[in-house]
Amino acid sequence: MKRIKKFWKENRVLFVLFVIILICLILVLGVFLKYFFGSSKTSYGNRLDGINEVEVTDDIKNNYISKMKEDELINDVTMKVHGKIIYISLYFKNEASLVEAQSKALASLTNFEDNYLAFYDISFTLKCDATESSEGFLIMGAKNANGSGLVWNNNTIVNKE
């Protein structure tokens, strides 16, 4: 018993420090495991929850493409869905202006039901090739699922004189 008391008196500071370090290591290990090996089952987290309820089917894609191809200013339409983003590319004829193309893209949102507009982000790419009579354009726009309008980013190359 005297040995234990003597050991305690001589090493109690080291013992307390050892206990504090042990507690810190356990806490760091717990945070490490929680951060890197969280409880999420998928690598995307929960942002794709409910995607099966508002899935963009081939019928919806084909319906949208056929309605857009009916327009006399549009040459071609492509539509891809990746996760919660719908990518739409509209290729316009040479006589189309940038303002007309933007208005056609905005009007095309009426082809989607409200539950699709509230769930998916929509990304537009509008393209018209340059000719002798027109400069052409390449512009991208996006609609957030929580937003109400389109935001445009003009990527048209401008030649400075």
N, C-alpha and C positions, 0 to 999 in steps of 0.2 A: 504494500500500500504506500510505503514511503517513496518507492521508486516512481510510482505514478504521480504523486504530489510533486516530487522534484522535477519530473519531466514536464508536468503542466506549468510549473512556475518558470522554468527555463525557456519553454517554447510556446507559451500561450499566444504571443503576438503572431508567430508564424502559423499557428493553428487557425487563428481568426482570419488571417490573410488567405490561407488555403481554402477555408470555407467560403470566403467572399469570391475568390477566383472560381471555385467550383460552381457557385450559384450563377456567376456571370457567364461561364461557359455553357451551362445548361440553358440559360435564356437566349444566348446567341444561337445555339444549335436549334432551339425551338423556333426562333424567328427565321432562320435560314431554311428550315424544312417547310415552314408555312409559306414563305415567299416563293421558293423554287418548286415545291411540290404541293401546291395548294389543293383545295378540295374540288376544283373544277375538273370535270370529266373530259371536256374537249379543249383543244388548243385555241379555239376561238372564244371561249368563255360563253356567256349567255346572250351575246348580241344577235345570234341567229335563231333564238327561241321564237317559235311561231312562224317560221318560214314555210312550213308545210301547209299552214292554213291559208296563206296568200301566195302560193307558188305560181310563178309565171309559166304556164303550160305552152306547149307548141301551138295550140289553137289560138291563144292570146297573141303570141308572137306573129303567127301567120295573118291573123286578123289585122293587127297593127300595120304590118308591112303592106298588105294589100290595100288598106285605106290610104296609106301614104303614097303608094305608087299610082293611085288614081289621080293625084295632083299633076298638072301639066308641067310644073317647074322642076319636078323631082325625077332624076334618072334612076337612082338606085337607093335602097334602104337596107341596112343590116342592123340586127338587134341581137345582143348577147347578154346573158344574165350571169353574174358571178357574185355569189354571196348575196348581199343586200343591195347590190348596185346593178342597174340596168344600163347597159352601154348601147346607145343608138347612134348610128352614123347615117347622115343624110347627104347624098351626093346630088347637087343641083345642076341644072342645065346652064349654059353660058349666059342666057338672058336674065337670070335671076339676080336680084340685088341682095346685098347683105341684110338690109332691113326686112325685105320680104322673107328671106330665109329664116331670120330670127322669129318673125311672126308665125311662120309655118311650124317651127319647132314648138313655140309656146302653145299654139292652137292644137298641136298633136297630143298634148297632155290630156285633152278631153276624151281621147280614145281609151284611157285607163280609168278604171273604177276608183272611187275615193279610197278604198282600203289598200289598193296598190300604191297610190300616191302617198299615203300616210306611213307606209312600211318601207318602201324602197327609195334609195337615192337614185336619181336619174342623171346620166351624163350624156350630153349631146356633142357630136362632132359634125359640123356643117362644112361642106367643101364644095367649091366651085373652081374649076380649072380656069386659068387665065387664057384669054384669046386676044386677038388683035383689037377687038372692040371693047373688051372688058378686062379689068385687072384680076378678077377672080378673088377668092377669099378662102381662108381656113380659120374657123373660129370654133372655140369649145365653150360649152355652157353646162351648168350643173344646177340641179334642183335637189335641195336637201329634203329629207322626209318630213322634217319639222317646219320647213320653209314654205312660202306661198308662191314665190316667183323663181325665175331663172337668173343666174349670175353668169355673165359672159366674160371670157378671156380671149382677146383678139390676138391670134398668132399669125396674122397676115404679114408677110414681109413687105416692108416699106422701103422703097429706093429713094434716098435723099439726093436731091440735085445740087 
